Amino acid sequence: MPTTTRPFWNDDISYWLRQLNSSAEGLSQKAADQRLAETGIRVKGKSAFHKDLLLFISQFKSPLMLLLIGAIVISAFLGDMSDVFIILFIVVSSGLLSFFQERNAGKIVEKLQLLISIKATVLRDGIPQEIHAERVVPGDVLLLKAGDMLPADCLIMESNELHANESALTGESYPVRKEAGIIEKQAVLAKRTNCLWEGTSIISGSAKALVIQTGDNTIFGNMALRSSASVETAFEKGIKDFGFLLMKITLVLSVFILVINVINQKPIIDSALFALALAVGMAPELLPAVTTIAMSAGAKRLLEKKVIVKKLNSIQNLGEVNLLCTDKTGTITEGVIRVESIINGEGQKSEFVRKLAFWNAFFETGYANPIDNALRQMDGFTDEHVNKIGEIPYDFIRKRLSVAVRTEQEHLLISKGAFRQIISICSKIRLNSDEIADIALHQQALEAQFAQYGTEGLRAIAICYKTIATDTATISKEQETDMIFAGFILLNDPVKSGIAKTIDGLNQLHVQLKIITGDNKNVAASIAKKIGISSPKVITGAEMLSTSPEALAHLAKDTHVFAEVEPQQKERIIWALKQHYTVAYMGDGINDVSAINAADVGISVDNAVDVAKEAADFVLMENNLTVLTDGIREGRKTFANTLKYIYINTGSTFGNMCSVAAASLILPFLPMLPKQILLINFISDFPFLAISTDNVDEEQIIKPGKWNLKLIRDYMVLFGLHSSLFDLITFLTLYFHLRANESEFQTGWFVESTLTELFILFIIRTHKSFLQSTPGKLLLILSAVSLVLTIVMPYMPFAQDIGMIPLPMPVLGAMLLIVAAYVATADLLKLWFFKKYHQP
């Protein structure tokens, strides 16, 4: 299939139809399938085996894994085959565990992405059909409307009041007008008004466009190849920085221990392996895997609750949310628009106004919406001889939609839209008697009517018309003047049953709710009262225009409803609220995209426009706040389970390894062999892979989770000292009281260190007493296996190969008593610590 680097905006559309062997009716299905096979890399990508192989290799790329592989090579060179097999077993087992967990996580994410893939409407064999965007090929003819994402670089064939958002490419957020034509070769990207680009979106209007470039050949695809940077969430940055901090501490400590052991004339190879084992033992090498596994498990649970996770790392952010901003339609209300009444300017039902409303909605093609869908369901007009002449699509600047029709008697231009935008283009009004009067005489009464409808909770949109002298298809915005005000369309969208209970559920999770809507302030205030806000504080878009950013940040915190807001004002509101909250924004329209992008967590719904789904972090399969409440709970579970590993790694593990390091400076022998340290690390890490399935106490869910480096640092110091204290007791008991020899000492300390690391997991996994909280079944099973393995290992036939001997019962009993004391005191210390910091 031919591709091009020539400036296609400088050629006539007929030239490219010939070049691509296409036509105004699009490609045949056979030709499209053939071209897709030629450019199949767009949909096939890497094979499953290739992906799995790369993922498996990546498990051994970390510096610590490479050091362990080096240790295997050194041990093999020295002929110490027991070390070779033990370290090799640990390395391969750790790699396989992480590989299978991450592979499962990746498959979950791939399935989620397929559920919400972007669609495109193309002409195949002259018939419009919807296909997955990645199946679009050069030569396809796209049919575009407001809300569509562009899947390719295209040349416009025909358009009607078409405006596109090209901010993804140009950085300019103001919509660009697009139309067919020929542009000079040297024109910069922003001036190529006859082209549409992959990654941009249609704001208003409609178009027919020829696909010229797809995949990596597009401007957007080329940019993606050159830049694959992704934005880190606050949680990701926090754990990465903390991981690096621990890595630095452990490496410095390991080098220090190596130098001291060499100075003390201990065997250099043993000392090097010992230092390396310490580094592995203290470093949070499982942190990326545990985080990924926890998030993928959360994504799987969310899918069961009809929430699709588009961006896996945003689950952590969802757990931090303490403010939800949403439009009212479809979330607070039923989202099913009902036509309550259609009346003239004097408040009387009118068949003439009803006809105008039906014709305007019936012939509208630019932007599918529930208001027009409701109006089309009215009966009685489809048998009349009325034909469409032209259309001026709705946009968010004019806030109106105009359709020109030809009846048997006359040609009419009919406009409907927001009351103020309609009345601003009217000079006359049609009265009950069909008399046409000056609108200035009736404007005050119309304003009062409009306000009263809002107070009653009805949404009122206005409709006007005028006779036009021509039936030409060239209908433009300039003709929307000197119109005759016809009346009001009164719409009702009732509040969802049970919404008050749902909002109460959000409040119990310490999540506030604010309404951001383009609707009339009286309607919005009425809805707010119906959901339990007794005295809603409302601020309008007009009032925001004269409010400074600093003042808005102050006002926004206490405002319940933002009404009559423009699309660009929604983004401003979100930025103001983010100064006080972690904000989630839920929207489904083109006018919501900037706010979705600005929020900490962007949420859309399955029936939203493509551009809104593309911008969102989460897509709800049901437009339901109850589903979102479940999502927030799952986000907090994921957050809590991830923090468990961080706490464990920074407490007991850190303390144990520091104690081993310190003891090596005093003892005439190594307090623990390198392979024993690696075994401790492997056995204690084994249950951590089940953390993602662990139960989470309700107390840890009802409040948002926050990344708190100071809290973790203080925890590390306090519990590290506590762990080291019991290691010191173990050291004194073994060496001075029980007079243990080298192998007995190493075995006893191995048992004590491993058991304390296993038990600290059950202590730290809850902020209550560990006896009052039930752990997850898989976590309990894996921990029990690890515990039994730790106790019986010194009695196994291979124990001598790993430097262990069977422990005399007094020694084993003493170790178990020390562990019991450790568990009891650690639980009390934990209760005091989290009470002091007021953590949920």
HELIX and SHEET records of a PDB file:
HELIX    1   1 PHE A    8  ASN A   10  5                                   3    
HELIX    2   2 ILE A   13  GLN A   19  1                                   7    
HELIX    3   3 GLN A   29  GLU A   38  1                                  10    
HELIX    4   4 ILE A   41  LYS A   44  1                                   4    
HELIX    5   5 ALA A   48  SER A   58  1                                  11    
HELIX    6   6 PRO A   63  LEU A   78  1                                  16    
HELIX    7   7 MET A   81  LEU A  115  1                                  35    
HELIX    8   8 ALA A  133  ARG A  135  5                                   3    
HELIX    9   9 SER A  167  THR A  170  1                                   4    
HELIX   10  10 LEU A  189  LYS A  191  5                                   3    
HELIX   11  11 GLY A  215  ASN A  217  5                                   3    
HELIX   12  12 ILE A  219  ARG A  226  1                                   8    
HELIX   13  13 ALA A  234  ILE A  263  1                                  30    
HELIX   14  14 ILE A  268  MET A  282  1                                  15    
HELIX   15  15 LEU A  287  GLU A  304  1                                  18    
HELIX   16  16 SER A  314  GLU A  320  1                                   7    
HELIX   17  17 GLU A  351  PHE A  362  1                                  12    
HELIX   18  18 PRO A  370  ARG A  376  1                                   7    
HELIX   19  19 PHE A  419  ILE A  423  1                                   5    
HELIX   20  20 ILE A  439  LEU A  441  5                                   3    
HELIX   21  21 GLN A  443  THR A  455  1                                  13    
HELIX   22  22 LYS A  477  GLN A  479  5                                   3    
HELIX   23  23 ILE A  499  GLN A  508  1                                  10    
HELIX   24  24 LYS A  521  LYS A  530  1                                  10    
HELIX   25  25 GLY A  541  LEU A  545  1                                   5    
HELIX   26  26 PRO A  549  ASP A  558  1                                  10    
HELIX   27  27 PRO A  567  LEU A  577  1                                  11    
HELIX   28  28 ILE A  590  ASP A  592  5                                   3    
HELIX   29  29 VAL A  593  ALA A  598  1                                   6    
HELIX   30  30 ASP A  610  ALA A  615  1                                   6    
HELIX   31  31 LEU A  625  ILE A  648  1                                  24    
HELIX   32  32 ASN A  649  THR A  653  3                                   5    
HELIX   33  33 PHE A  654  ILE A  666  1                                  13    
HELIX   34  34 PRO A  674  ASP A  685  1                                  12    
HELIX   35  35 PHE A  686  THR A  693  5                                   8    
HELIX   36  36 GLU A  698  GLN A  700  5                                   3    
HELIX   37  37 LEU A  709  LEU A  732  1                                  24    
HELIX   38  38 THR A  733  HIS A  737  3                                   5    
HELIX   39  39 GLU A  742  ILE A  764  1                                  23    
HELIX   40  40 PHE A  770  GLN A  772  5                                   3    
HELIX   41  41 LYS A  777  VAL A  792  1                                  16    
HELIX   42  42 MET A  793  TYR A  795  5                                   3    
HELIX   43  43 ALA A  799  ILE A  802  5                                   4    
HELIX   44  44 MET A  809  LYS A  836  1                                  28    
SHEET    1   A 6 ILE A 127  HIS A 132  0                                        
SHEET    2   A 6 LYS A 119  ARG A 124 -1                                        
SHEET    3   A 6 VAL A 141  LYS A 145 -1                                        
SHEET    4   A 6 SER A 201  GLN A 213 -1                                        
SHEET    5   A 6 ASP A 153  ASN A 165 -1                                        
SHEET    6   A 6 VAL A 176  LYS A 178 -1                                        
SHEET    1   B 6 ILE A 127  HIS A 132  0                                        
SHEET    2   B 6 LYS A 119  ARG A 124 -1                                        
SHEET    3   B 6 VAL A 141  LYS A 145 -1                                        
SHEET    4   B 6 SER A 201  GLN A 213 -1                                        
SHEET    5   B 6 ASP A 153  ASN A 165 -1                                        
SHEET    6   B 6 CYS A 195  LEU A 196 -1                                        
SHEET    1   C 8 VAL A 307  VAL A 309  0                                        
SHEET    2   C 8 PHE A 618  LEU A 620 -1                                        
SHEET    3   C 8 VAL A 601  VAL A 605  1                                        
SHEET    4   C 8 VAL A 583  MET A 586  1                                        
SHEET    5   C 8 LEU A 323  THR A 326  1                                        
SHEET    6   C 8 GLN A 512  ILE A 516  1                                        
SHEET    7   C 8 VAL A 561  ALA A 563  1                                        
SHEET    8   C 8 VAL A 538  THR A 540  1                                        
SHEET    1   D 4 ARG A 338  ASN A 344  0                                        
SHEET    2   D 4 MET A 483  ASN A 492 -1                                        
SHEET    3   D 4 CYS A 426  ARG A 430  1                                        
SHEET    4   D 4 ILE A 436  ASP A 438 -1                                        
SHEET    1   E 6 ARG A 338  ASN A 344  0                                        
SHEET    2   E 6 MET A 483  ASN A 492 -1                                        
SHEET    3   E 6 ARG A 459  ILE A 468 -1                                        
SHEET    4   E 6 HIS A 411  GLY A 417 -1                                        
SHEET    5   E 6 ARG A 400  ARG A 406 -1                                        
SHEET    6   E 6 ASN A 387  ILE A 392 -1                                        
END                                                                             
